[in-house]
Structures are given as structure tokens and as C-alpha cells.
Amino acid sequence: MRLSAEELASGRLSPETLELAVQLIKVNGYVLFEEVLPRAKVEELFNSYVDILDPYFEEHREEILNPGNGFNDGTNHVRLYLPFIKPFCQEAVIANPIVTEIIDQILGEDCLMTYFATNTSMPGGKNKQPVHADTSSRYGNRYDANLPIANLVVNYPLVDVTENNGPMEVWPGGTHLHPDSWYAPNAFSKPKLAEHMHHIKMLMPAGSILIRDDRVWHRGTPNHSDKHRPNIALIYSANGPRTGSIQIPQETYDQLSAKAQRLLRKELIGYPAAEPKH
Ligand SMILES: O=C(O)CCC(=O)C(=O)O
């Protein structure tokens, strides 16, 4: 959906849009707000990202493209954890009010930010990823009802995502509503079922915001352009026991807004920003 001029100018959702977005995530598995971050901000993020991705990729090419490495069998997809530094850790990315109002309603105001990374479809890929959910079941095979949403993935595309540059494909409408046991590793094959199910290509302009239940089935597709197609990928989670993993220098944490500090309170505060890693 497109936000109104007032919503874009204020950076806040109207009560009606907020309610609609929450319901869409619950019923359809995701909501997409098109073209929210200003182009100049997105370009700065893209350029800074490429500055760390390119040298990292050159150094680790063999490992990253190794067919045994996750979903990278000929897909040329890279998952890169981001260092907690500017411009990546700016408030418009980590605690954007458009996002936080929604996650607070769905996950509770004591929710956490638990993941700070990117997914990039690099040029030259040949294969699609297997269809997957970004989570596993909570109770293995033991629970045969759907559970409340526990994690929301937030993606910010840093380029226009088109048919040609490796759009994520998504199976909306119900793949997040299965019994918990259906997300267990020995559940029936998602790729087999997915071939016969409705799916869409997530085409979106740079600077859009995609918020999705992490159980929604999806896959990365190959990028036929000559330019990286990165999505920033953050995860917000319902509060619960957590051993933090995002390293945040104390001075950086002290300068964050109260909301960002609350979201990140269980992470590794007082640690140097980590180097990028896949
Ligand atoms: O293309 C994307 O951004 C999604 C990639 C993905 O789902 C994955 O690497 O697990």
C-alpha cells in the first residue's frame, strides 16, 4: 500500500492505516508500504552497504558460494550480518515509528530487536532457493495448533526490486497460519506443496518497508541484472529469555532513542561493533 502525503511527512501512520496493517499481517502474513524512506537516504545506505559487501565477498567468495552453505546452491544469495554502525543503525532503520507502532501492537510494547542483517541476491545466480519459512516449530511435532506471531521480519529494499533483479517470492494468505508442528524439519516438503500454490513476486520500490510474519513461506530468486539487490533484514521478537547477539558500543547505545534502547536492551551492549560476517 501507499501511505498518504500526511503519513509520509509526519513519519507516522494514521490510526486507520495502523489497524489495517496489523490486520493484514495477521490475516495475509505481511504488509508492504511502498517507497517510505527518501531516495537520498536509501542511496546512502546502498553505497555504504556495497562498501562493506564487495570486499567481504571477494575475501570469502569460496565459502559463500559453497553449495553446502545454506540456500546458496547456485543462487548467489548472501546473508551478511551488519556491524552496528552508522548509517545502518540510524533510527529511521532500527526504530522507525511506522514499524514500531505495528510491532508494539502485535508483539507487545516490551518486544525486542534480535537480528540485524541483510539478504542480497547477487548478479549471476542461476537457481531459486528452496521455498522456506524463516523459523522452525517451537514445540517440534508436539503441538498441532497455530501459535501467536513471535517474530516479525522487516525488510528495507535498497534498490528498486523488479522482475529482473531477483525479487523474493512469497506464498501469502495462510502459510503463516499452520499448526506449529508444520514448521518442524520433518513436516511435509514446502517446496513440493509450494509448486501447486499461489505465490507472488515481491516487487517494490527502493525504500519500501515490508513487514512479515517469519513463518510466511518464501524464497530468493536469481538476479539477472548487473547490480546487487540487497534487502536490509531486521527481526523483532516478542519478549522472552534471550542471549543477545548484536554487539553495540556503549557510546552508540547511549545516543539511541529511548525506544531503540528498549528494543535492544538484551543485546551485547558495551561491545565493539562486530565486523561484517555471513
Ligand atoms: O531474496 C531475499 O531477500 C530473501 C532471501 C531468503 O529468504 C534467504 O536467504 O533466506
The ligand as an SDF file (V2000), in Angstrom:
LIG
                    3D

 10  9  0  0  0  0  0  0  0  0999 V2000
   15.7230  -12.5580   -1.5230 O   0  0  0  0  0  0  0  0  0  0  0  0
   15.5930  -12.3350   -0.3280 C   0  0  0  0  0  0  0  0  0  0  0  0
   15.7990  -11.2190    0.1820 O   0  0  0  0  0  0  0  0  0  0  0  0
   15.1820  -13.4670    0.5940 C   0  0  0  0  0  0  0  0  0  0  0  0
   16.2960  -14.4420    0.7650 C   0  0  0  0  0  0  0  0  0  0  0  0
   15.9680  -15.5090    1.7520 C   0  0  0  0  0  0  0  0  0  0  0  0
   14.8440  -15.8090    2.0140 O   0  0  0  0  0  0  0  0  0  0  0  0
   17.0630  -16.2210    2.4380 C   0  0  0  0  0  0  0  0  0  0  0  0
   18.2500  -16.0430    2.0840 O   0  0  0  0  0  0  0  0  0  0  0  0
   16.7540  -16.9800    3.3790 O   0  0  0  0  0  0  0  0  0  0  0  0
  1  2  2  0
  2  3  1  0
  2  4  1  0
  4  5  1  0
  5  6  1  0
  6  7  2  0
  6  8  1  0
  8  9  2  0
  8 10  1  0
M  END
$$$$
